[in-house]
Every structure is written in structure tokens, then in C-alpha cells.
Amino acid sequence: MRQISDNVFVEVYFWGCNPSFLRTSDGVVMFDTPQQPIDACRWREMLLSHGPIRHLINTEPHADHIWGNASFPGIEVIGHETLRPRYGATVPAFQSEETVERFKQQDPDSVWLLNHPMYPPNPPTRLFDKELDLHVGNHTLLVRHTPGHTLPQTSIILPDEGVVVTGDNIFQGCRTFIQEADPWQWLDALRDLEAMDIETIVPGHGEPCGKDYVSTQRQIIEDWTGFVEDFVRKGMSEDEAAKQPLERHKLDPFPLGQRLWPREEWLNELMVRNIHRWASKKVAVQ
């Protein structure tokens, strides 16, 4: 775990996203949750050593950010209004036999915690549209809808700490996932991020960084979109584009982590197909 300001802490080596938290004079506010149940339970115990947990804010709906919500029963979960239905749609995957079998191989210490009756699903119940300001103890938190990597994408600006928690709008030094994003909306979100009065970014994955990293993130998205947009302009269908060879390391120089390396080809195809659909809409209106 890293302490990146007086009161902000982040864990960067869990399987899944970077969970983080803010320590205030009236307890703790948590941002996202560990994916592995055993990590989530240990994370809860560690947070409680800093004070009572007042809120949990989810930055997005992907499983690695929300799976651990169940390990925090009774804690109010805050999220964008489009996140709640996505959470509900993901619950069956949490409870499936396939998930149990996968955990027996990948994380046997957590199997007994899956679907434990003491840890039921914990969806967001406090929803917001564009923005929400929270005042907890001696801190103000500016919760903002910043769609990019996903539609419900949320950033939390901590002006008293000079920090912004971006979720997966930033992948620092690891593979960027554009599997469902509107890439041009994501580029808009990055411009907004650069205009923020902050010093440190807590990314969804990878090491904390400064705003200078935003240009690297932008370049990766622009390279991927330009690559696929060229197929669209040549009249290729989505299926045809998905079959084209690609030199992935020229589009994104960073490695794929999170135990997902066996799915490299699957992810490449998913990203090409997603960007093709968005690029087709863009080219059609030009």
C-alpha cells in the first residue's frame, strides 16, 4: 500500500483494480474494492484501523472494481446512476458455478467467502447524475461523472490532498482496455483531467502518477482509434477488421497484467470490434 498524500492511500498490487481510500477526521471514504474476497476482507480490517468506514464510491461497473462491495455490508455505496443496473447485471456472474471453479484454481483461499451469507451483494444506493459534493470530517470530495472508459465512469477530486481518483480513465504503465469505451468521449475526459487543479492521479491500474502521464494515455487511445478508423474508411466490415493483423505493441507498449494474459487475442478482437462500431458512427456523420 502507498501513502501518496497526507491522507490518501492506494494499493497497486492486488489482482484487479487499485482500491484506495481517504482518511478524514470523521472516518474513512473508500474508492473501489479489491476483487479477491480474501483481499477485500483484509482491506476492510486495515481501513477500520484508520477509522469507521463512512462511504464507498465505485468509479465504474467492471467486476474488478465492484466485486468486493459485498465485503462491506452496511456501508453506503455511491455511484453514477447508470452504474446501478450494471451492478445488478453482474451479480449472477459473481454467484455462478463457473466463478467458484475458477477461484478454486486462482484463489483457493477465497472460495469459502464467495456468496457467503454474511456478505450479500452491495449495490450503489446513493446515485448521482453529473456531480455530487461530499463533506466528511475535515475533507470535501468532489464526485464527478467523467464518462470515458465506461459510461458510468466517475472521478473523485480531493482538493485538500491535491489528488484525483480516476478509475480506469488512466491505465498507468499497463495495458489500456478500450473494450466498451467511446474513445472520443474518453479523450474529452482526459482534456478535463488535465485542466484539474491536482498534483497526483490515482489510476484504475498501475502506479500513481502526475498529470504529465495523461499525454501518454491520450496517445495510446489515439493510436488505437486511428488504426481501426483506417479500416472503416477503407470500407471494411467489423468482422473483416477483426481479422486484420496488428502489431499490438506499436499501439500500446505496456504489458497485460491482472492474470489476463491468456486472453490477449480475445481482448485485441474485442477492442477492434468496439472501436469499429464507434468509428463507423463517426465516419457516417462526416
Helices and strands as residue ranges (DSSP letters): E 2-3, E 8-10, E 20-24, E 27-31, H 37-48, E 53-57, H 63-66, G 67-71, E 77-80, H 83-94, H 97-106, G 108-113, E 126-128, E 131-136, E 139-145, E 154-158, E 163-172, H 183-194, E 200-206, G 211-213, H 214-233, H 238-242, H 248-251, G 261-263, H 264-284
